[in-house]
Amino acid sequence: MTRRVPRRRDGADRLLAATFLRNAAGFHQGAKAVLTRHHEGARYFLAIAIELALKAYLLDRGISDDWNRVYLRHDLVKALRYARRAGLTGAPAKLPELAALLSPYYKVHAISEMSPTAIASVCWSDACTTVRDLIGAVAEAARRRISSEEGAA
C-alpha cells in the first residue's frame, strides 16, 4: 500500500530547513573529527549530512518534510535528483558520484557492509570537502532566496 503525501509548494518550512542544514553541518564536522580513527562512522556521518542538506534545500523550496520522509527516505541519489529539479545549482561536481556510492548502503542502514573496493575508490578527505561544499551551496541558495524576497518587498 502506498501512502500518498502531497508535495506542498505553498509554504516552505524555513525553520525546519535551517535546522536540517545546521544538523548537516554538525554531522559533517563529526565526520571530519572521526575520519582518521573511525572510518565507518565518518562514512555514515557524511551520508547523513548529505541527506539533511538536500532535504533542507527541498524544505526551503516548499517540499514538505512528510513528502521527503515518504518518497525520498534515505535515498541520496533520489534526493539529489529532486533537489536539482527544485532548482539546486552550485552542488559540488563530485556529489553525484559520492551519493551513488553511499546511497545503496545508507538507504538500507548497511554502511558497515561497504566493500573494501568501494571504500578504497574514494578519498574520504575529499568527500568531506564535497559535503562541506554542498552545505555551503544550500546555505547560499537560502541566502539568495531571502535577498530576493527582501528586494521584492
Backbone torsions as a table, in degrees:
resi	resn	phi	psi	omega
1	MET	NA	129.9	179.4
2	THR	-96.6	129.5	175.5
3	ARG	-88.2	129.5	-179.3
4	ARG	-95.8	123.1	176.8
5	VAL	-125.4	122.8	-177.1
6	PRO	-67.4	144.1	171.9
7	ARG	-82.6	113.3	-176.3
8	ARG	-93.3	118.5	178.0
9	ARG	-111.6	-1.7	-175.1
10	ASP	-82.4	-14.5	-179.5
11	GLY	-159.1	108.7	-179.9
12	ALA	-73.5	145.9	176.3
13	ASP	-95.9	80.7	-172.6
14	ARG	-72.8	-28.2	176.4
15	LEU	-68.2	-43.7	177.8
16	LEU	-67.2	-37.4	177.4
17	ALA	-60.1	-44.2	179.3
18	ALA	-64.2	-38.2	177.4
19	THR	-65.1	-45.0	178.2
20	PHE	-59.8	-43.2	-178.4
21	LEU	-66.9	-40.0	176.7
22	ARG	-62.4	-42.2	178.6
23	ASN	-66.9	-37.4	176.4
24	ALA	-59.2	-44.3	178.9
25	ALA	-62.6	-37.8	177.7
26	GLY	-64.8	-43.5	178.0
27	PHE	-67.1	-35.7	176.0
28	HIS	-61.7	-46.0	178.4
29	GLN	-61.8	-39.5	177.0
30	GLY	-61.7	-41.1	178.5
31	ALA	-62.2	-44.8	178.7
32	LYS	-61.9	-38.8	-176.5
33	ALA	-68.0	-33.9	-176.1
34	VAL	-103.4	1.3	-172.6
35	LEU	-53.9	-42.5	-174.7
36	THR	-80.8	-18.9	-176.0
37	ARG	-120.4	-14.8	179.9
38	HIS	-142.5	79.3	-172.8
39	HIS	-60.6	-42.3	-179.4
40	GLU	-61.5	-43.7	178.4
41	GLY	-61.6	-39.9	179.0
42	ALA	-63.2	-43.4	178.9
43	ARG	-62.5	-42.3	179.7
44	TYR	-64.1	-45.1	179.2
45	PHE	-63.1	-38.4	177.9
46	LEU	-64.6	-40.6	178.5
47	ALA	-63.1	-43.1	178.1
48	ILE	-62.3	-43.2	-179.3
49	ALA	-62.1	-41.1	177.7
50	ILE	-62.4	-48.3	-179.5
51	GLU	-58.0	-48.8	-177.3
52	LEU	-65.3	-40.2	-179.9
53	ALA	-64.7	-45.4	-179.6
54	LEU	-66.1	-40.6	178.0
55	LYS	-68.8	-32.0	174.8
56	ALA	-61.1	-43.4	178.5
57	TYR	-60.9	-46.6	-179.1
58	LEU	-64.1	-40.6	176.6
59	LEU	-60.7	-42.4	179.6
60	ASP	-64.2	-25.2	179.6
61	ARG	-93.5	3.1	174.4
62	GLY	97.9	7.0	175.5
63	ILE	-85.2	126.6	-171.6
64	SER	-71.8	154.4	175.9
65	ASP	-62.3	-37.2	177.4
66	ASP	-61.5	-43.3	179.1
67	TRP	-62.8	-45.6	178.1
68	ASN	-57.7	-45.2	-176.9
69	ARG	-64.6	-41.5	-176.0
70	VAL	-79.1	-45.0	-171.7
71	TYR	-94.0	-33.6	-178.5
72	LEU	-94.4	-37.2	-176.7
73	ARG	50.9	-122.7	-178.9
74	HIS	-111.0	24.3	-178.3
75	ASP	-85.7	103.0	-175.8
76	LEU	-68.2	-35.7	179.9
77	VAL	-66.9	-44.7	179.2
78	LYS	-66.0	-41.2	178.6
79	ALA	-61.1	-41.8	177.8
80	LEU	-64.4	-42.6	179.7
81	ARG	-60.4	-45.3	-179.4
82	TYR	-70.0	-34.7	177.0
83	ALA	-64.0	-40.8	177.0
84	ARG	-64.4	-42.0	177.6
85	ARG	-62.0	-30.7	179.5
86	ALA	-82.9	-1.8	173.9
87	GLY	113.5	5.1	-179.8
88	LEU	-63.6	122.2	172.8
89	THR	-125.5	162.1	177.6
90	GLY	84.4	6.3	176.0
91	ALA	-67.9	144.9	-178.6
92	PRO	-59.3	144.8	-177.7
93	ALA	-61.4	-30.6	-177.9
94	LYS	-85.5	-4.2	-177.3
95	LEU	-61.9	-45.4	-179.8
96	PRO	-57.5	-40.8	179.2
97	GLU	-65.3	-43.6	179.7
98	LEU	-65.7	-44.2	178.4
99	ALA	-62.0	-41.5	-179.9
100	ALA	-65.4	-32.9	179.1
101	LEU	-73.2	-45.6	-175.1
102	LEU	-79.0	-36.4	-169.9
103	SER	-54.9	-47.3	-178.0
104	PRO	-58.7	-32.8	180.0
105	TYR	-83.8	-43.8	-175.8
106	TYR	-64.9	-41.4	-174.9
107	LYS	-70.1	-13.6	175.1
108	VAL	-116.1	18.7	176.6
109	HIS	57.1	46.4	-175.4
110	ALA	-131.7	36.1	178.4
111	ILE	-55.7	-34.6	-178.7
112	SER	-66.6	-14.6	-177.9
113	GLU	-98.3	9.6	176.5
114	MET	-60.0	139.7	-179.2
115	SER	-71.4	151.1	176.5
116	PRO	-57.6	-33.3	178.2
117	THR	-65.0	-44.0	178.7
118	ALA	-63.8	-43.0	-179.3
119	ILE	-63.2	-43.2	-178.0
120	ALA	-72.4	-14.5	-177.4
121	SER	-77.5	-4.5	-175.5
122	VAL	-127.3	139.1	167.8
123	CYS	-85.4	108.9	-171.7
124	TRP	-70.8	-24.4	172.9
125	SER	-65.9	-42.8	175.7
126	ASP	-64.5	-35.7	178.1
127	ALA	-62.3	-38.6	176.5
128	CYS	-61.5	-40.6	178.0
129	THR	-64.5	-41.5	178.5
130	THR	-60.0	-44.7	-179.4
131	VAL	-68.3	-39.8	176.1
132	ARG	-59.1	-42.7	179.8
133	ASP	-67.2	-34.6	174.8
134	LEU	-62.4	-47.8	179.9
135	ILE	-59.6	-41.2	177.0
136	GLY	-63.3	-40.5	179.5
137	ALA	-65.3	-40.3	178.9
138	VAL	-67.7	-41.6	178.1
139	ALA	-63.2	-41.0	179.0
140	GLU	-64.9	-40.1	178.1
141	ALA	-61.9	-39.8	178.0
142	ALA	-66.1	-41.0	178.1
143	ARG	-63.2	-42.3	178.6
144	ARG	-62.3	-41.3	179.5
145	ARG	-62.8	-44.0	179.5
146	ILE	-63.2	-43.6	178.8
147	SER	-61.5	-42.5	-179.5
148	SER	-68.5	-34.2	177.7
149	GLU	-70.7	-37.2	178.2
150	GLU	-68.5	-36.1	178.6
151	GLY	-68.7	-30.4	-179.4
152	ALA	-79.9	-20.1	-176.5
153	ALA	-80.6	NA	NA
